[in-house]
Structure formats: structure tokens, C-alpha cells
Amino acid sequence: METERASPRYLDIDIWDPAEIVDAMIEGQFAAVAAVRAARRAIESAAIAAEARLRRGGRLVYAGAGTSGRLAVQDGAELIPTFNWPHDRLILLMAGGPEALVRSVEGAEDAAGEARRMVALHAIAATDVIVAVAASGTTPFTLACLREAKARGALTIGIANNRDTPLLAEAEHAIWLDTGAEPIAGSTRMKAGTAQRIVLNLISSVVMILLGHVHKGLMVDVQALNDKLVRRAEAMLHRLTDRNETEVRDALERAGGSVKLAVLLLQGCDLDRATDLLRRTGGQLRAALDLVGRDPAEAERLASVVSPPLDRALADD
């Protein structure tokens, strides 16, 4: 269990000069990035598989305990304001519940029965994707979440920092992060946590890009919930359409704050047409723009190639 091993390199870290301690810990962060890079093929494969399930209406499930659980919950929570990911398509399974996000809950990580109960409560099924994270790769709660979700047909992604552990062996997509021993033995909030955070960020970001929530490097599904985000939405519209401030604000207001709809409105679509184009293309703004001005029959044919209707996609499975 490499994450628990005491490294001879750090044996006297408690009597080192503070500058040496900082340098050693920075070195550890570089090692975390290197571990992620070594796992990039597995990360890519997991993201592609997750996108296919989620495009069919599935839910994204995060599971973990302790530091790993908090990192997973954080990644999931950020998808809602950043990409307008629906609340009802995000499930956060944290050992010990919400209280464990801010303090340690004794025995929570060993509660395999509670994990199975939570998976059943949310009726996790074949359309869903679970991302289970545990530095050790053996945490009972996290492992039980993955096993129960897998038994119900969900796509399983396991992230761990120890090789040949149950979480990796049983996940359909296993991501091993070889971060090794920590400067403070067993403190996996350090190198292991950094590597986990990067992988979670990569998987969710790649999935959201593939699902059409990003256009030309911009967060076109961002929720404009405050003045800063309204200004960001207006700036995106100006950049994408080169229209003046008045036109941009009017379009954004008519679109109910949706940047994607506003872009199509500024291209001459009415609201119903813009909404229909985005529906037909599965929310892909680039594809929707390609259909502007085409006759309805041709638009429908081209849209079905970009994003097959949900009922047909499910039948293809």
C-alpha cells in the first residue's frame, strides 16, 4: 500500500528547514501531475464511455469518503453553475453525508451497508455513470457504491492511488495514479489528492465538452446567476457574434439568459426555431449554427446525424 508507506526520503522532515519542506512538497505536486499524465489513455477512455451514457439521459454519480469524497463532491457541484448540468442528473454519495464535507465522521468510510442503501435509494441504473474515488482503492463505502452500481448496470469508473486494489479490479474503467509515498506518511490529501483532483477535473471537463457545453473555448451554458456572470455571458455573445452592446443584451434577455439561444437569435432565428435547432442537435451550438437557413427537412436529416434522437439511441444499446 504505497500511499501508507513511510518514505526514507522524508524521515527527518520534521527537523528540515521550512524552505526544504516547501521544496519537497512542491516536488510532490509535480509527481502528482506526472502520475496523471501516465494515466491519460485510461482517462480518455473513461471520459468517452461516460459521454456516451450521459448523452442518453443518464446521471453522473460521484462516490467517495474522506478527502477523496470531498474532492469528488466538489467536482460534481461545480458542474451545475459552470455547465448548467441539471441538478436531477447529479448524485453525490459521500460517506457520512453532508456533515462529512466539513468534519470527519467516525466509521463512515466503513459503512458498506449504507453505501448499498444510498445506491438503491437513488435507483442508480444502466444509463448512469459512477465515478468512485479512493486513494487506498479498498475503502469499504466507496467499493460498495461501485459494486452495487455495477450490479445495476451503471458504467463504473474507479480512481485509486494503489495498484492491484479491488476498486481498480472491479471498475470497468480503472485509473491508477502512481503517486507513491507521501511526504507525511498516509496523508493522501497531498500528492494523492492532487492527482485525484486533476483526474476528476479532466474527466468532467472532457465529458462536458463532448456533450456540447463548450463552444470555441467558452462556457456557453454558464448560468448567469449574478452580475459577474451576466457580464461574462454578454462578453461571450459579443465575441461570438460581434454585435453591439444593445443587441447582445436584448438577445440575452429574449433568450432567458441562455447564451446558446441568444447566439441563434442574433443569427436571425426566432426563439422557437432556435430552441428546436438546439434540441435536434443535442445542444451542440456549432451544429445548430450549421443548420441555420437550411430548409426543415434537410435540417432534420443533418441533425439526426449529429445527435440521434434519445429513443433511437437507447434502442441502439
N, C-alpha and C positions, 0 to 999 in steps of 0.2 A: 504494500500500500504506500506508494511513493509520496502521496500528499501528507502522510502521517510521519514519514521518516525524518529523523533529526540529521541534518547535513553537517558533516565535519567542517565544512567551509564557514558555517555561521556559529560554531561552537562558542566563540568568545565575543559574540556580537554585543553583549550587554556591557562590555568594557571598551568597545570601539569608540573612536572619536565620532561625534554626530555626523560630520561630513562623510565619513566612511560608511556609516549606516545608511545615509541617504543614497549614496552612490550604489551600494549593494541592492537596495530596494528598487532603484531605477533600473538597474541591470535585470532585476526580476521581471519588471514590466516589459522590457524588450523580449525576454524569454517567453512571456505570455503571448505576445504578438507573433513570435516565431512559431509557437505551437499551433496557433490558429491558421497561419499560412500553410503549415504542413497538412492541415485537415481540410484544405479548401475544396478538394474534389468531393468529399463527403458532405460538406456544407452546401455546395452547389446542387448535388443530387437531392438532398433533403428539401431544399427550397423549391425545386422544380416539382417534386412529388406533392408538396404541401399546396402549391398553387393550383394544381390540377383538382384536388379535393375541394379547396375553398372556392374555386370558380363555380363549382356545382352547388354552392349554397351552404357548405359546411361551416362548422365553428372552429375557432382556434382556441386550443386549451393549453394552458401552462400549468405545470405541476412541479413543486419542489418544497424543500424545508430549509430553515435557517437562511444563511447567506444566499445559497443557490435559489431558494424560493423567492426571496426578496428581489433578487436580480430579475428573475423570470416575471414576477408580478409587475415590476417597473417597466419592463419592455412591453408587456401587454397593455398596460394602462396608457402608455404613450401613443399607441396606435389610434386611439379614439380622436384626440384633438389633431394629431398630425395628418392622418389619412381618412378621417371620418369613418373609421371602421365601426360597424354597428355594435352597440352595447350588447345586444342579444346574441351576437356571434362571437363573444369573447367570454371565456370561462377561466377563472383564476383559482387553482386548487393549491392553497397554501396550508402547510401543516400547522395546526394551531389556530387557523382562521385569521381574521383581520388583526387581532391583538398581537399576533406573532410578527407583524410587519414592523413593530416598534420596540418589541421586547421579546426575550426568549421565553418560550412556553415549554415547560418541563415535560418531557416524554412525547411531545408532539410528533417528532420525526419517526418514532417507533409505532405510531398508530396506523398499522396497515388496515385494520378493520374500518377505521374512519375514512381512510382513502377510498376503499371499495364502496362505502356508503355514499360518499360525495360523487363518485363517478356515476353510480346508479341514480342518484337524485337528479343529476343533470341530464340523464338519459343519453349519455355520450354514445354515438353510433358510427356507422360506416362512413358517413360523409364528413366526419370530424377529423381534426389533426391534433394530436397531443405532443407537446414538447416537454419532456421530463428532464430535469437538471439535477445532478447530484455529483459533487466533487469526488466522493468516495466511489460512486457507482453502485452502492449497496444500501442506501437509505431505505428502510422498510416502507415508509409512507410513499415516497416517490416511486419506488419499484412497484408497489401495489397499484398505484394510479395507472402506471404504464401497462401492467399486466391486465387489469380489468378493462381498460380502454381497448387494448388489443383484442381481448376476447370478444368484445362487442363490435369488432371490425374497424375501429379507428386506425388511421395511419399513425405510426409511432416513431418519434424522433427522440433518441437518447443522447444526452451530453454528459460526459464524465471525464475526470482527470486521472483516472487509474485504468490501466489496461486489463482486458480479460475479466471484466466485472459483470454481474448479472444485468445491469441496466443496458450495457452495450451489447451483451449477448442476445438479449431479448427484443431490442428495438429493431424495427425494420431499417431504419437509417441511424447508424451508430456514429457518433462524432467523438473521437478520443482526442483529448487535449493533453499532450505530454508536457506538463509544466513542471513536473518533478517536485523535489522537496522545497518547502517554503523557508524564507529567512527566519521566521518564527515557526518552529515545527508544528504542523497541524492547523495553522491559521490560514484556512483556504479562502478567506476574504481577500487575500493578497494576490499572488500570481494566478492561482486557480480561478478566483473570482473575476479578475480582469479578463482572462481568456473566455470565460463563460459569457460575460457581458458583451464582448465583441461578437461572439458567435450568435448570440440571441439577436443582436442588432443587425447582423448580416442577414440572417435567415428572414426576419420580419421585413427588412427593407427590400430585399430581393423579391420576396413574395408580393409586397405592395406595388413595386414597380411593374412586375409581370401582370398584376391584376388591373393596371391602368390608373393607379392613384398618383402617378408622377408623369408629367409631360414636359419635355425639354428641360429636365432637371428641376422642375418646380413642383411644389406640393399643391397641386391643383384641386385637391379635395380637402384642404385645410378648413377647419371650422372657424369662421370669423366671429369669435365669441367676445372679443374685446377690441379696443381702439387700435392696438398694435396689429392685430391680425386683420382687421378691416383694411388698414393701410397696406399690409402685405398683399392682401387679395387685390387691391387696386393697383399696386405696383406690378403684380403678375399680369394683370389684364393689359396694362399699358405696354408692358414688354412683349406680350404675345400678339397684340393687335395694333399697337402704335396709334390707338385712338386717344383723344384728348380727355382731360380730367372729367368733364361734364358727361361725356358719352360713357366713360367707364363706370362712373357712379350710377348713372341711370340704368345701365345694363345689369350691374351687380344687384341693384335694388329689385329690378324686374325678375331677376333670376333667384331671388330669395337668398342671396349670399353665395350661391354656387358659382365658382369661377368657371367651371366647365360649361355650364349653361350660358353664362354671360359671354364667353368666347363665341359660342354658336349664335347667340343673339346679335352680336356685333358683326357676324358674317352674313346677316340677313335672314336668319331663321326666326320664325315666331316661337313662342315658348313651347307649344305643343310639338312642333316639328323638332326642336332642339332636344326635348325630353325623349321623343321617340328614337331619335338617332343614337342617343347615348344608351338607351335601353337595348336597341338592336345590336350595338357593338360591345355590349358588356362593360360600358363605362370607359371605353378606350377613346379618348379625345382625338388622338391622331387619326384613328379610323373613322370617327364620326365626321371630322372635317373633310376627309376624302369623299364622303357621301353627300356633302352639301351641294346642291344644284343638280344632282342626278334625279332621274325620274324614279318614282316609288318602287316600281318592280325591280329595276336594276339595283337600287339601294338595298332592297330586301335580300336579293341574291348575294351581293357582296358582303353584306353584314353577316349572313349566315356562315360565311367562310371565316370571318374574323372571330366570331363568337357564336357557336351553335346554341340554339335555344336550350334552356335548362332541362326540359323534359326529354329532349333528344340526347343531351349529354349524359343524363342519368341512365337512359336506355342503353347507351353505348357501353356502360360498365358491365 
